[in-house]
């Protein structure tokens, strides 16, 4: 159980073409959120569970005001999620599966070009999906992980602007696989990792006009446990320099997109002082 009290306010003044404009406003909201879950062990290795949880994003005002319009807050986004799942765990294998349904009311959605986006309520949306995960510890210190999901997330009929359209930024499916290892040496453990990730098609806008197709990337890394308190890792993300859009918007009658960074090489260092 969680209780939150949210407050938001705005005050702005300006002048457009010789016409002054301005307004101010305040909003307050109290919210109680809950989560209920139950599980049952069918055997020592096999567990089933169910969970119901509420979600919430507070109401507020847009950072960039619109001339000629009153300071009106967007409503709080509220959701409820139902999930049923199972987990099977042994010394060599871990299997997990879950199915879920999420209903969202007053979904908050950004629209407009970058730098001038406004947040508004887009109506209600429903999402249903399935998630699967598997881990196989096929040798001492080595494991193979596989995961996948399928999601159908759409605005419902009471969404005036987007009814029947897919919710932006929610891929229809996704999958991943990785091989992870730990190799003991006299100079410290080495931890290689190779992973492939698949992201399904998705939209960037509620009108479903700006679409990114499916794409896959390959990532690799190797870590070195130099001391008990120091870990150093070298990584290469997006090994084959796959290009894809991370965001898209309309600029007048033209579609504009932001592209990913491409291949990324880096070093991470972690030091634990305590």
Secondary structure as UniProt FT lines:
FT   STRAND          2..16
FT   TURN            17..18
FT   STRAND          19..33
FT   STRAND          35..41
FT   STRAND          46..57
FT   TURN            67..68
FT   STRAND          77..89
FT   STRAND          93..105
FT   STRAND          108..111
FT   TURN            114..115
FT   STRAND          118..121
FT   STRAND          125..139
FT   TURN            140..141
FT   STRAND          142..155
FT   TURN            157..158
FT   TURN            160..164
FT   TURN            168..169
FT   STRAND          173..181
FT   TURN            186..187
FT   STRAND          190..199
FT   STRAND          202..203
FT   TURN            206..207
FT   STRAND          211..212
FT   STRAND          215..225
FT   STRAND          230..237
FT   TURN            239..240
FT   STRAND          245..251
FT   TURN            252..253
FT   STRAND          254..259
FT   STRAND          264..271
//
